[in-house]
Amino acid sequence: MKTIGITGTGFIVRTAHLPGLAACKNLLVKGFHDIDINAAKAAKQRYLTLLAKAKNPVLDVAVKETKTYDDLSTMLDDVDAVDICTPPKHHVMALGLAVERAKHVACEKPLARNWWALEASPSIGKGIKAKKLAFQLHTQAIWNPLIEAGRDAVQSGIIGEIEKIRVLHQTADPKHAMNLASLWDMHHAGGGALMDIGPHAYSVMWYWLGTRWTPVATEAKLLKATVPVRTIASIPNTRITVEDDAHIIIAWRDKKGKEITGDLEATWNQKDWCDGDVGTNLEPTLYYEVHGTKGTLTFPNIVPSNSKPTSLEVGFNVMAADGSKSFLGHPIPMKRIEESIFFEELESAITSGGPTRNNFKFSEDMLAVFGAAYLSKKNGGVRTTLDEFKRFARDNATPDAPVEHQVSAIIDALQ
């Protein structure tokens, strides 16, 4: 049985990671680390409770071996892997320690506050590759069986060659966003809704497009505090300094030089999309649309199933170029199933040395895409290549300062 330790035991651990880990029978959470030791103890107790509820035999081992830690280095010495769930500004520090000790890594999105944090810490990427460490970024959606089915449909050629893709994500819990003051601090995660919700949307776009396509440029259509004054963490009249709604266009290019566009929207507002109201009453928080040479695929769509007794199934509407329609239906998956699949695949990659569903390069590219979007906004919404953003980052990183100070200087320069 492989072991994992969790550093940072806040909301995302309690609501997503622990339910997924409690379903795994070959991966033991052996350690909980937090600067607040009481939070670590509470997370441990929740894990044991969830194991018992799931009747998972791992419980017997966890009762004897799972500990809480007030020192990350000590915990790393006791586990095979680490799940990094600290605030984003601390991700690179924890990641560096883990790679130095040859520990496999799962990390909550985004991997860092800015692409430069990774560029200025080259030993991390090189260490993951040289030491053959498993790495996965926790972006949730692509481990859901429905999203996997959508990828399979798109890659099957049912709509022909992809010409354009649209992926829209809203927060599922606006109250949670309003209650966390740190989310509204640009130096917490490097930005606002784009850095928080954007990784979910970007990961689906990347996953559905497949390895043929590489992101090369971004245009900012909307990166704005659409509600400029809010009540945040019970403090009224808070002036908003990060975007609550993000709408960007990503240019993707293949090795032959062909380009297609990806329309991405990520918002904390849970209201109409900036290009109109789409989606369904059952799942209004996301909408996907892929245009191809032979037709268009949209998701989600809810219909009654043909089974007895009748239930609901969710799936993909396909409209062919000749106007004919078809529906690719799937049973609605168990809630939070993507969390258990995420950790089961991590354990499998650790054990077999095989690939993970996403990887360090994916995480690095996503940060460059988002950085280019912020630079595009600064320059009036013009198309901005990833290389242009990287030059901007190099030019604005504070010389001879600690990496985190360099990153903060770049974030400030992008305003």
N, C-alpha and C positions, 0 to 999 in steps of 0.2 A: 504494500500500500504506500502510495506517495503522500508526502506531507506538504502543507502550505501554511504560511503565516500571513495574517492580514495586518497592514499598517494603515491606521486611520479607520475609525469604527463609527462613522456618522450615518446619515440618512440613507445613502445608496447601499451601504453594507447591510443595514437592517432590513431594507425593503426589497433588495434585488439579489445581492451576492449571497447572503446567508441562506435564503430559500433555495437557491440553485445548488450551493455547496451541500446543503442538508440532504439533497436527493442523490448525491454521488456516493457510490459504494466502494470506490477505489482511491478516494482522495480525502485525507483527514486534515481538517483545520487544527493544526497543532499549536498555533500561537496567535494571540491578539495583542497588537501594540497600539498604543495611543498616548499622546502627551497627557491626556486625562485618564488615569488608570481606572477610574470608576466607569468610564465609558467602555474601556476594554473589558472590564468584568461583566458589564451588562450585555455586551455583544457575545461573550462566551456563553452566558446563561441562555441567551436567545438561541444560539446555535444548538446547545444541548436540548432545549425544548423542541426545536424544529426536528432534530434527529429522532427524538422520541415520538413526535407526532407522525413522522414518516415511517416509523418502525424500521429505521435503518440500523443494521447491525454495527455500523461504525460507532454507534453510541457507546458501546461497551469499551472501546478503545479510547474514545474521546474523554469519557469520565476519568480515566486513569492518566491520560497523557496531555490533554489540552491545557495550556497555561496562558497567563497574561504576562505582558512584559512592559517595562518602562524604558527599555533600551532596544532600539531597532537592530543594532549590530548583534546583540546577544540572541535575539530571536532568529536572525538570519543563520546563525551557526547551527540552529536546531531543526531547520526545515529544508525541503528540496526546492521549494518555490515560494514566491511572495506575491501577494495581491495588493497592489498599491492603490489605496483609496483616500489618501490625504488630499488636502486642497491642491489644485494644479501647480501652484508656485513651488510646492515641495516635491513634485514628482521626480524631477531630474536628480535631485539629491538621493532619494531612495533608490531610484533606478541604478545610479552609479554604484552605490554600495552593493546592491544585489548582483550586478554584473561582475564587479570586482571579486565577489565571493563565489562566482559561477552558479548563481541561483536562477532558475527559470522564473519568468515574470508574466503576470497578468497586470494590466494597469488600467485604471479608470480613465476615460477620455476627459479632456484632451491630454496627449502625452506630455505637453509642456505649454507654457504660456505663449511661446513664439518659436518659430523654426530655429532661430539663432541659438536658443538654449541647447539644442542638439548639435548644431554645427560647431559650437564652441566647446563641446564635450565629446570629441571624436572617439575617445576610448570606449564609449558606450556601444555605439553601433558596431565598431570593430570587435569588441569583446563578445557581443551576442553572436556574431558570425564565427569568430575564431573558436569560441568555446562550445559552439553548437547548442545554444540555449533556446528553448522554446519561448516565444514571446507572442502575446495576444493583447490587443487593445480592446477594452470592453465598450463596444458600441451597440450592444444588445440586438438590434433588429436583424442583422444578417444571420443570426443563429436561430431565428424563428423558422419553422418548417414552411410557412406560407411564403416568406421572402425567398427561401431556397427554391421553392416551386416556381416562383416568378422568374428567378434567374434561369432555371432550367427551360422555362417556356421561351424566354427571350433568346437564349443561346441555341434553342432547337431550330431557329430559323422560321418560326411560324409567322413572324411579321417581316421577314426578310432582313436586309442589312439595316442596322440601326442608323437613323439620321438625326434623331433628337431624343433627349430624355428629360423628364421633369419629375423632381422628387421634392415633396413638400411635407414638412413636419412641424406640428405645433406641440407645445408642452401639454402633457396630459394632466398636469396639476398646477394651474396658475397660482393658487394660494401658496404652494410650497415655494415657488420662485419669489413671491412677494415677501415671504417670511425670512428669506436668507439675505441678509445685507451684503454678504461677501460676493454674491452673484452680480451685484450692481457696481462692483469695484473693478475697474479695468485692469488693475494690477493683480487681481485674484486669479483670473484665468486668461488675461490678455485681451479681453473684449467682453461682449455681452451674449446675446442669444446665438450669434453665429458660433461662438466657441463652446456654448453649452448644448444647444439643440442641433447645431449644424453637423457635428460628427455623426449623428444618427442618419441624417439625410445623405451626407456625403458617402458614408459607408455603403448604403444601399445603391447609390448611383455607381460607385466604383465596382461593387460586387456584380451588379447586373450587366455592366458593360464588359467585364471580363478583362483578361490580361492583355488583350490587343491594344487597349487605349491607355494613354498616359496624359495626365493633366499638364497643360503648358501655359495657360493664361486665364485671367479672371477679369470680369467687369462687375463693378458694384452698381446695382440698380437701386437698391434701397438698403442703407445701413443707418438706421435712425432711431432715436428715442421718440416714437410716435406719441407717447404720453410723457411729456417732459417733466412732470411733477407727479409724484406718487406717494402713497404711504408704504414705506418699506420697513419691515421688521418693527411694525407698530409706531414708526416715527413718521408723522405726517409732513407734507410739504418737502419731501426729499427731492432734490434736483437730480435728474437722471443724466448720467454722463456716458452710458454705454447704450448700444442699440438694443431695443426690445423686439425689433423686427429686422430680419436680414433677408435680402433677395439678391442673389448673385448669379451671374452666368459664367460657367466654366467651359473653357475650350479644351477638348480632348483630341489628341492626335495619334494616329497609328504610325508604324514604321515606314509606310509609303508616303507619308505626308498628308493624308486625308484628315480633315478635321470635322468634328461634330460638336454640338453644343449641349450642355447640361444646365438646366434651369433649376436652381436650388433655392428653396425658401425655408427659413427656420425662424420661429417666432415664439415668444413667451405670452402672446396676447390672447390666443385662442379665439380669434374672430375671423372675419372673412379674409381670404388670401388676397394679396395685393393685386392679383390679376383676376379676381372673381371668386365666388363661393363654389367650392368643389367638395367631393367626398360623399360620405353617407351619414345617415343619422346614427348608425351603430358605431362607426369609427371615423369621426370627423377630424381627428387629429393628424391624419396623414393622407396623402394622395400621390399616386405614381402614374405616370403616363409615358409610354415609349412609342415613338413614331418610327416606322420602318418602311422599306421600299414596297412591302406587300400589305401593310396594314398598320393598325394601332392597337396597343394593349393598354388597358387601364385597370387600376386596383385601388381600393377594395370595392367589391360588389357583393351584396348579400342576397341570397335567394333561398326559397324552401328546397330542401333536398328531396330526392325521389325515394328515400328509404322509408320504411315503416317501423315505428311511428315517424311521422314527418318531423324533421328538425331543420335547423338552418345550416347552410354551408356558405363559405366565403370563397371568392375566387376572382378570376380575371376575365374581363370582357375583351373579346378580340373582334375588331371590325376590319374585315379585309378591304383591299383597295376597290373591289367590285361592289362594296356595300353590304355583303353578307356578314352575318354576326354569329359568333359562337361563344360558349362560356366554359371555362376550365375551372371546375369546382373542386373544393377541398373541405374536409371537415374542419371546424373551428378548433385550433389546437388548445391544449390545456393552458391556462393562464400561467405566465412566467416560464414556460417550457424552454425559452431561449436561454435562460440563466443556467439551468442544469446542463443543457447541451454545450454551452460555452465552457464550463468547467470540466465536463467529461472529455471534450476535445483537447483541452489543455493537458489533462492527465495522460491522454493517449499520445500526444506529441512528446511529452516528457519521457514516457516509457519506450516509445518506438523510435524517437528521433525524427519522426515524420513532420510534414509541413503543418502550419496552423492556418486557420481560415483567413485571417489578416496577419500583418507582420509589421516589423519596425519600419520598413520602407514605406508602406502604406501610411503609417502614422506620421512619418516625416513629411511625405508629400502633402498630406492633408493640411499640416501646419503652414507649408509654403503657399498652398492655394488660398488659405484664409488670410495669410499675411499679404498676399497680392491683392486680395479683395479690399483690405483696409487701405492699402496704398492707392488703389484705384479710386476709392472714395475721396481720399485726401486730394487727389489730382482731378477731381471733377467727374469721376465715373468712366474714365478712359480705360480701354483694354490695357491690362498690365500683365506682363509675362512673369512667370515664377522667377526667371533669371533677373529681371529688373528688381523684383522685391528683394532677392538675395543680395544684390549689389547695394540696395538701400540699407539693408540690415547691417552689412559690413561697414558701410560708411558712417552709420549712426551708433554703432556699438561703442560704448565708452572705453577708450584704450586703457589697458592695465588695471581695470576694475574687476571685481569678482563677476562671474558670469551672470548672476542674478541681477546685478546692477546694470550690466550691459543690456540685458533683456528689458529691464524697466526703461532704459533710455530709448530703446527702439520703440516700445509701446507709446511712450510720450511723443516721440518724433512722428508717429503715424497719426496723431490727432490733428 
